[in-house]
Amino acid sequence: MKQQQVGTIVGSSVHLTGAIKDSSDIQIFGSVEGEVSSEAKVIIEESAYVKGPINAGEVVVSGMVIGTIVAKQRIELNPSGTIKGNVDTSDLLIHSGATFIGKSTMPDKKNPTSEGTTQDDFELEEESREEEEGEKE
């Protein structure tokens, strides 16, 4: 079993304003106002509050995030977690009880060079299909 290497820990009594950047995992128990960036994993614990963008390989949210999250591999939103902002990832897992207010963008697996697909894209596709069906009648 691979042991997790946490590079930075923000304690529950810490309020940090500014950017956190680490090539290892970042685990947040306190509050951060600013950018959080890791090449590995960012873990937002239940007691944590983050206001600002998050960029990482993987992001796990059990606390509150207000801001955009971009994760190369995966975003997991646990039942106690809240995200108010847009997310961009190839794998999104939202557990029952979690709160997500925003838009999700996921890369098109059939066309990896595309920008991704959002809910707006599906609505436009649906409108086009309805218009085509109307023209056939």
Backbone as JSON Lines, residues from 0, in Angstrom:
{"i":0,"aa":"M","n":[0.83,-1.18,0.0],"ca":[0.0,0.0,0.0],"c":[0.88,1.25,0.0]}
{"i":1,"aa":"K","n":[0.58,2.2,-0.88],"ca":[1.36,3.42,-1.02],"c":[1.05,4.38,0.12]}
{"i":2,"aa":"Q","n":[2.08,4.85,0.8],"ca":[1.89,5.78,1.9],"c":[1.75,7.19,1.35]}
{"i":3,"aa":"Q","n":[0.76,7.92,1.86],"ca":[0.49,9.27,1.41],"c":[1.5,10.23,2.01]}
{"i":4,"aa":"Q","n":[2.11,11.08,1.18],"ca":[3.07,12.08,1.63],"c":[2.4,13.45,1.65]}
{"i":5,"aa":"V","n":[2.12,13.98,2.84],"ca":[1.55,15.31,2.96],"c":[2.7,16.29,3.08]}
{"i":6,"aa":"G","n":[2.74,17.26,2.18],"ca":[3.81,18.24,2.18],"c":[3.48,19.46,3.02]}
{"i":7,"aa":"T","n":[2.21,19.9,2.98],"ca":[1.79,21.1,3.7],"c":[0.49,20.81,4.45]}
{"i":8,"aa":"I","n":[0.45,21.2,5.73],"ca":[-0.76,21.08,6.53],"c":[-1.1,22.46,7.08]}
{"i":9,"aa":"V","n":[-2.34,22.89,6.83],"ca":[-2.84,24.13,7.41],"c":[-3.73,23.73,8.57]}
{"i":10,"aa":"G","n":[-3.29,24.02,9.79],"ca":[-4.0,23.6,11.0],"c":[-5.35,24.27,11.17]}
{"i":11,"aa":"S","n":[-6.18,23.69,12.04],"ca":[-7.55,24.18,12.22],"c":[-7.63,25.59,12.8]}
{"i":12,"aa":"S","n":[-6.6,26.04,13.51],"ca":[-6.63,27.39,14.08],"c":[-5.93,28.42,13.2]}
{"i":13,"aa":"V","n":[-5.5,27.99,12.01],"ca":[-4.75,28.88,11.11],"c":[-5.69,29.54,10.11]}
{"i":14,"aa":"H","n":[-5.5,30.87,9.93],"ca":[-6.17,31.61,8.86],"c":[-5.07,32.17,7.97]}
{"i":15,"aa":"L","n":[-4.98,31.67,6.75],"ca":[-3.91,32.04,5.85],"c":[-4.46,32.87,4.69]}
{"i":16,"aa":"T","n":[-3.81,33.99,4.42],"ca":[-4.17,34.8,3.26],"c":[-2.98,34.82,2.32]}
{"i":17,"aa":"G","n":[-3.18,34.35,1.11],"ca":[-2.09,34.26,0.13],"c":[-2.12,32.93,-0.57]}
{"i":18,"aa":"A","n":[-1.1,32.67,-1.36],"ca":[-1.04,31.44,-2.16],"c":[-0.27,30.34,-1.44]}
{"i":19,"aa":"I","n":[-0.75,29.1,-1.61],"ca":[-0.04,27.91,-1.13],"c":[0.3,27.09,-2.37]}
{"i":20,"aa":"K","n":[1.57,26.79,-2.55],"ca":[2.0,25.96,-3.68],"c":[2.94,24.9,-3.15]}
{"i":21,"aa":"D","n":[2.69,23.64,-3.53],"ca":[3.51,22.52,-3.07],"c":[3.46,21.43,-4.13]}
{"i":22,"aa":"S","n":[4.57,20.74,-4.33],"ca":[4.56,19.63,-5.28],"c":[3.98,18.37,-4.64]}
{"i":23,"aa":"S","n":[3.93,18.34,-3.29],"ca":[3.33,17.22,-2.55],"c":[1.89,17.56,-2.17]}
{"i":24,"aa":"D","n":[1.27,16.67,-1.4],"ca":[-0.11,16.88,-0.96],"c":[-0.23,18.09,-0.04]}
{"i":25,"aa":"I","n":[-1.4,18.72,-0.1],"ca":[-1.74,19.83,0.8],"c":[-3.0,19.43,1.53]}
{"i":26,"aa":"Q","n":[-2.98,19.5,2.86],"ca":[-4.14,19.15,3.67],"c":[-4.53,20.39,4.48]}
{"i":27,"aa":"I","n":[-5.81,20.8,4.35],"ca":[-6.26,22.03,4.99],"c":[-7.36,21.72,6.01]}
{"i":28,"aa":"F","n":[-7.12,22.15,7.25],"ca":[-8.09,22.05,8.33],"c":[-8.64,23.43,8.69]}
{"i":29,"aa":"G","n":[-7.87,24.48,8.44],"ca":[-8.23,25.85,8.79],"c":[-8.83,26.58,7.6]}
{"i":30,"aa":"S","n":[-8.54,27.89,7.49],"ca":[-9.1,28.67,6.38],"c":[-7.98,29.29,5.55]}
{"i":31,"aa":"V","n":[-8.24,29.33,4.25],"ca":[-7.29,29.89,3.29],"c":[-8.06,30.81,2.36]}
{"i":32,"aa":"E","n":[-7.55,32.04,2.21],"ca":[-8.08,32.96,1.2],"c":[-6.96,33.21,0.21]}
{"i":33,"aa":"G","n":[-7.05,32.59,-0.94],"ca":[-6.02,32.69,-1.96],"c":[-5.91,31.39,-2.73]}
{"i":34,"aa":"E","n":[-4.97,31.36,-3.65],"ca":[-4.8,30.19,-4.52],"c":[-4.14,29.03,-3.78]}
{"i":35,"aa":"V","n":[-4.66,27.82,-4.03],"ca":[-4.08,26.59,-3.5],"c":[-3.68,25.74,-4.71]}
{"i":36,"aa":"S","n":[-2.4,25.37,-4.77],"ca":[-1.9,24.66,-5.95],"c":[-0.96,23.53,-5.54]}
{"i":37,"aa":"S","n":[-1.21,22.34,-6.09],"ca":[-0.37,21.18,-5.81],"c":[-0.31,20.3,-7.05]}
{"i":38,"aa":"E","n":[0.85,19.72,-7.27],"ca":[0.98,18.76,-8.37],"c":[0.34,17.43,-7.97]}
{"i":39,"aa":"A","n":[0.13,17.23,-6.68],"ca":[-0.44,15.98,-6.16],"c":[-1.9,16.2,-5.75]}
{"i":40,"aa":"K","n":[-2.19,16.04,-4.46],"ca":[-3.56,16.07,-3.96],"c":[-3.77,17.24,-3.0]}
{"i":41,"aa":"V","n":[-4.96,17.85,-3.09],"ca":[-5.39,18.87,-2.12],"c":[-6.59,18.29,-1.38]}
{"i":42,"aa":"I","n":[-6.49,18.27,-0.03],"ca":[-7.55,17.71,0.81],"c":[-8.13,18.84,1.65]}
{"i":43,"aa":"I","n":[-9.41,19.13,1.45],"ca":[-10.11,20.16,2.21],"c":[-10.93,19.41,3.27]}
{"i":44,"aa":"E","n":[-10.46,19.46,4.51],"ca":[-11.11,18.72,5.59],"c":[-12.43,19.38,6.0]}
{"i":45,"aa":"E","n":[-13.22,18.66,6.79],"ca":[-14.56,19.1,7.17],"c":[-14.56,20.47,7.85]}
{"i":46,"aa":"S","n":[-13.53,20.78,8.62],"ca":[-13.45,22.06,9.34],"c":[-12.88,23.19,8.48]}
{"i":47,"aa":"A","n":[-12.51,22.9,7.25],"ca":[-11.79,23.87,6.41],"c":[-12.7,24.75,5.58]}
{"i":48,"aa":"Y","n":[-12.17,25.95,5.28],"ca":[-12.84,26.93,4.42],"c":[-11.78,27.48,3.47]}
{"i":49,"aa":"V","n":[-12.03,27.37,2.17],"ca":[-11.1,27.89,1.17],"c":[-11.86,28.82,0.24]}
{"i":50,"aa":"K","n":[-11.35,30.06,0.11],"ca":[-11.93,31.02,-0.83],"c":[-10.84,31.37,-1.83]}
{"i":51,"aa":"G","n":[-10.96,30.84,-3.03],"ca":[-9.97,31.06,-4.06],"c":[-9.84,29.84,-4.94]}
{"i":52,"aa":"P","n":[-9.09,29.95,-6.04],"ca":[-8.96,28.83,-6.98],"c":[-8.08,27.72,-6.42]}
{"i":53,"aa":"I","n":[-8.41,26.49,-6.81],"ca":[-7.61,25.32,-6.44],"c":[-7.2,24.61,-7.72]}
{"i":54,"aa":"N","n":[-5.91,24.32,-7.86],"ca":[-5.37,23.56,-8.99],"c":[-4.56,22.42,-8.43]}
{"i":55,"aa":"A","n":[-4.88,21.19,-8.87],"ca":[-4.16,20.02,-8.35],"c":[-4.38,18.83,-9.27]}
{"i":56,"aa":"G","n":[-3.65,17.76,-8.95],"ca":[-3.9,16.5,-9.64],"c":[-5.22,15.9,-9.2]}
{"i":57,"aa":"E","n":[-5.46,15.94,-7.88],"ca":[-6.69,15.41,-7.29],"c":[-7.12,16.33,-6.16]}
{"i":58,"aa":"V","n":[-8.44,16.52,-6.01],"ca":[-8.98,17.37,-4.94],"c":[-10.09,16.6,-4.24]}
{"i":59,"aa":"V","n":[-10.02,16.55,-2.9],"ca":[-11.06,15.93,-2.07],"c":[-11.62,17.03,-1.17]}
{"i":60,"aa":"V","n":[-12.94,17.24,-1.24],"ca":[-13.57,18.32,-0.48],"c":[-14.55,17.74,0.54]}
{"i":61,"aa":"S","n":[-14.26,18.0,1.82],"ca":[-15.18,17.66,2.9],"c":[-15.67,18.92,3.61]}
{"i":62,"aa":"G","n":[-14.99,20.04,3.37],"ca":[-15.35,21.33,3.97],"c":[-16.0,22.23,2.93]}
{"i":63,"aa":"M","n":[-15.69,23.55,2.99],"ca":[-16.31,24.55,2.11],"c":[-15.26,25.14,1.17]}
{"i":64,"aa":"V","n":[-15.6,25.17,-0.13],"ca":[-14.75,25.82,-1.13],"c":[-15.6,26.8,-1.9]}
{"i":65,"aa":"I","n":[-15.12,28.05,-1.96],"ca":[-15.74,29.06,-2.81],"c":[-14.69,29.46,-3.83]}
{"i":66,"aa":"G","n":[-14.84,28.98,-5.04],"ca":[-13.86,29.25,-6.09],"c":[-13.8,28.12,-7.09]}
{"i":67,"aa":"T","n":[-13.07,28.33,-8.14],"ca":[-12.91,27.37,-9.22],"c":[-11.94,26.27,-8.82]}
{"i":68,"aa":"I","n":[-12.28,25.02,-9.16],"ca":[-11.39,23.89,-8.91],"c":[-11.05,23.23,-10.24]}
{"i":69,"aa":"V","n":[-9.75,23.09,-10.49],"ca":[-9.26,22.38,-11.67],"c":[-8.4,21.23,-11.17]}
{"i":70,"aa":"A","n":[-8.8,20.0,-11.52],"ca":[-8.06,18.81,-11.1],"c":[-7.79,17.94,-12.32]}
{"i":71,"aa":"K","n":[-6.53,17.61,-12.55],"ca":[-6.17,16.8,-13.73],"c":[-6.8,15.42,-13.68]}
{"i":72,"aa":"Q","n":[-6.82,14.79,-12.48],"ca":[-7.33,13.42,-12.41],"c":[-8.76,13.33,-11.87]}
{"i":73,"aa":"R","n":[-9.02,13.99,-10.71],"ca":[-10.3,13.71,-10.06],"c":[-10.66,14.76,-9.02]}
{"i":74,"aa":"I","n":[-11.97,14.98,-8.88],"ca":[-12.53,15.79,-7.78],"c":[-13.54,14.91,-7.07]}
{"i":75,"aa":"E","n":[-13.42,14.84,-5.74],"ca":[-14.37,14.09,-4.92],"c":[-15.0,15.05,-3.92]}
{"i":76,"aa":"L","n":[-16.33,15.12,-3.92],"ca":[-17.08,15.98,-3.0],"c":[-17.81,15.08,-2.01]}
{"i":77,"aa":"N","n":[-17.33,15.07,-0.78],"ca":[-17.88,14.21,0.27],"c":[-19.19,14.76,0.82]}
{"i":78,"aa":"P","n":[-19.98,13.95,1.56],"ca":[-21.3,14.37,2.04],"c":[-21.3,15.67,2.85]}
{"i":79,"aa":"S","n":[-20.25,15.95,3.58],"ca":[-20.17,17.17,4.39],"c":[-19.64,18.36,3.59]}
{"i":80,"aa":"G","n":[-19.26,18.14,2.34],"ca":[-18.59,19.16,1.55],"c":[-19.52,20.06,0.77]}
{"i":81,"aa":"T","n":[-19.02,21.28,0.5],"ca":[-19.74,22.26,-0.32],"c":[-18.76,22.89,-1.28]}
{"i":82,"aa":"I","n":[-19.14,22.95,-2.55],"ca":[-18.39,23.69,-3.56],"c":[-19.33,24.72,-4.16]}
{"i":83,"aa":"K","n":[-18.92,26.0,-4.08],"ca":[-19.63,27.09,-4.75],"c":[-18.67,27.66,-5.77]}
{"i":84,"aa":"G","n":[-18.74,27.13,-6.98],"ca":[-17.83,27.53,-8.04],"c":[-17.78,26.45,-9.1]}
{"i":85,"aa":"N","n":[-17.12,26.74,-10.18],"ca":[-17.03,25.81,-11.29],"c":[-15.91,24.81,-11.08]}
{"i":86,"aa":"V","n":[-16.1,23.61,-11.64],"ca":[-15.09,22.56,-11.54],"c":[-14.74,22.05,-12.93]}
{"i":87,"aa":"D","n":[-13.48,21.66,-13.09],"ca":[-12.97,21.14,-14.36],"c":[-12.1,19.94,-14.04]}
{"i":88,"aa":"T","n":[-12.55,18.75,-14.46],"ca":[-11.82,17.52,-14.16],"c":[-12.27,16.42,-15.1]}
{"i":89,"aa":"S","n":[-11.5,15.35,-15.17],"ca":[-11.9,14.21,-16.0],"c":[-12.72,13.19,-15.22]}
{"i":90,"aa":"D","n":[-12.72,13.29,-13.87],"ca":[-13.47,12.35,-13.04],"c":[-14.08,13.11,-11.87]}
{"i":91,"aa":"L","n":[-15.4,13.17,-11.81],"ca":[-16.1,13.93,-10.77],"c":[-17.0,12.99,-9.98]}
{"i":92,"aa":"L","n":[-16.8,12.96,-8.65],"ca":[-17.6,12.12,-7.78],"c":[-18.25,13.0,-6.72]}
{"i":93,"aa":"I","n":[-19.6,13.06,-6.72],"ca":[-20.34,13.84,-5.75],"c":[-21.18,12.87,-4.92]}
{"i":94,"aa":"H","n":[-20.87,12.8,-3.62],"ca":[-21.59,11.9,-2.73],"c":[-22.93,12.52,-2.31]}
{"i":95,"aa":"S","n":[-23.89,11.67,-1.99],"ca":[-25.19,12.1,-1.51],"c":[-25.02,12.96,-0.26]}
{"i":96,"aa":"G","n":[-25.71,14.08,-0.21],"ca":[-25.62,14.98,0.94],"c":[-24.71,16.17,0.68]}
{"i":97,"aa":"A","n":[-23.85,16.07,-0.33],"ca":[-22.93,17.16,-0.66],"c":[-23.69,18.29,-1.36]}
{"i":98,"aa":"T","n":[-23.1,19.49,-1.36],"ca":[-23.68,20.64,-2.04],"c":[-22.72,21.11,-3.11]}
{"i":99,"aa":"F","n":[-23.23,21.23,-4.35],"ca":[-22.44,21.74,-5.47],"c":[-23.26,22.78,-6.19]}
{"i":100,"aa":"I","n":[-22.75,24.02,-6.2],"ca":[-23.42,25.11,-6.9],"c":[-22.4,25.66,-7.9]}
{"i":101,"aa":"G","n":[-22.62,25.36,-9.16],"ca":[-21.68,25.8,-10.19],"c":[-21.84,24.95,-11.43]}
{"i":102,"aa":"K","n":[-20.88,25.04,-12.32],"ca":[-20.88,24.25,-13.56],"c":[-19.7,23.29,-13.53]}
{"i":103,"aa":"S","n":[-19.91,22.13,-14.14],"ca":[-18.81,21.19,-14.27],"c":[-18.42,21.07,-15.73]}
{"i":104,"aa":"T","n":[-17.13,20.97,-15.97],"ca":[-16.6,20.77,-17.31],"c":[-15.71,19.54,-17.25]}
{"i":105,"aa":"M","n":[-15.94,18.64,-18.21],"ca":[-15.14,17.42,-18.28],"c":[-14.62,17.28,-19.7]}
{"i":106,"aa":"P","n":[-13.35,16.88,-19.85],"ca":[-12.82,16.71,-21.2],"c":[-13.58,15.63,-21.96]}
{"i":107,"aa":"D","n":[-13.71,15.84,-23.23],"ca":[-14.37,14.87,-24.1],"c":[-13.41,13.71,-24.32]}
{"i":108,"aa":"K","n":[-13.76,12.53,-23.79],"ca":[-12.85,11.37,-23.89],"c":[-12.71,10.89,-25.32]}
{"i":109,"aa":"K","n":[-13.71,11.15,-26.17],"ca":[-13.62,10.75,-27.57],"c":[-12.68,11.68,-28.33]}
{"i":110,"aa":"N","n":[-12.59,12.94,-27.89],"ca":[-11.76,13.93,-28.54],"c":[-10.97,14.68,-27.47]}
{"i":111,"aa":"P","n":[-9.84,14.12,-27.02],"ca":[-9.1,14.68,-25.9],"c":[-8.58,16.1,-26.12]}
{"i":112,"aa":"T","n":[-8.56,16.59,-27.36],"ca":[-8.09,17.94,-27.61],"c":[-9.19,18.97,-27.44]}
{"i":113,"aa":"S","n":[-10.43,18.52,-27.27],"ca":[-11.54,19.47,-27.11],"c":[-11.47,20.12,-25.74]}
{"i":114,"aa":"E","n":[-12.14,21.24,-25.61],"ca":[-12.15,21.99,-24.36],"c":[-12.95,21.31,-23.26]}
{"i":115,"aa":"G","n":[-13.85,20.41,-23.61],"ca":[-14.69,19.76,-22.61],"c":[-16.15,20.01,-22.91]}
{"i":116,"aa":"T","n":[-17.0,19.41,-22.11],"ca":[-18.44,19.5,-22.3],"c":[-19.07,20.05,-21.04]}
{"i":117,"aa":"T","n":[-19.94,21.03,-21.19],"ca":[-20.66,21.6,-20.06],"c":[-22.15,21.37,-20.24]}
{"i":118,"aa":"Q","n":[-22.92,21.7,-19.21],"ca":[-24.38,21.57,-19.28],"c":[-24.93,22.42,-20.42]}
{"i":119,"aa":"D","n":[-24.35,23.61,-20.65],"ca":[-24.8,24.47,-21.74],"c":[-24.66,23.76,-23.08]}
{"i":120,"aa":"D","n":[-23.58,22.98,-23.26],"ca":[-23.39,22.24,-24.51],"c":[-24.52,21.23,-24.72]}
{"i":121,"aa":"F","n":[-24.93,20.55,-23.65],"ca":[-26.02,19.57,-23.77],"c":[-27.33,20.27,-24.1]}
{"i":122,"aa":"E","n":[-27.57,21.44,-23.52],"ca":[-28.8,22.18,-23.79],"c":[-28.82,22.64,-25.25]}
{"i":123,"aa":"L","n":[-27.69,23.12,-25.77],"ca":[-27.61,23.53,-27.17],"c":[-27.83,22.34,-28.1]}
{"i":124,"aa":"E","n":[-27.25,21.2,-27.75],"ca":[-27.41,19.98,-28.54],"c":[-28.88,19.57,-28.57]}
{"i":125,"aa":"E","n":[-29.55,19.65,-27.42],"ca":[-30.96,19.29,-27.32],"c":[-31.81,20.23,-28.17]}
{"i":126,"aa":"E","n":[-31.53,21.55,-28.12],"ca":[-32.28,22.52,-28.92],"c":[-32.1,22.23,-30.41]}
{"i":127,"aa":"S","n":[-30.88,21.9,-30.84],"ca":[-30.62,21.59,-32.25],"c":[-31.41,20.38,-32.69]}
{"i":128,"aa":"R","n":[-31.44,19.34,-31.84],"ca":[-32.19,18.12,-32.16],"c":[-33.69,18.43,-32.3]}
{"i":129,"aa":"E","n":[-34.21,19.26,-31.4],"ca":[-35.63,19.61,-31.46],"c":[-35.94,20.4,-32.73]}
{"i":130,"aa":"E","n":[-35.05,21.32,-33.13],"ca":[-35.25,22.08,-34.34],"c":[-35.23,21.17,-35.57]}
{"i":131,"aa":"E","n":[-34.31,20.21,-35.6],"ca":[-34.24,19.26,-36.73],"c":[-35.49,18.43,-36.82]}
{"i":132,"aa":"E","n":[-36.0,17.98,-35.69],"ca":[-37.23,17.17,-35.68],"c":[-38.41,18.02,-36.15]}
{"i":133,"aa":"G","n":[-38.44,19.28,-35.77],"ca":[-39.52,20.18,-36.2],"c":[-39.5,20.42,-37.69]}
{"i":134,"aa":"E","n":[-38.31,20.49,-38.3],"ca":[-38.18,20.7,-39.74],"c":[-38.61,19.48,-40.53]}
{"i":135,"aa":"K","n":[-38.47,18.28,-39.95],"ca":[-38.84,17.05,-40.64],"c":[-40.35,16.89,-40.76]}
{"i":136,"aa":"E","n":[-41.08,17.51,-39.82],"ca":[-42.56,17.34,-39.8],"c":[-43.24,18.17,-40.82]}
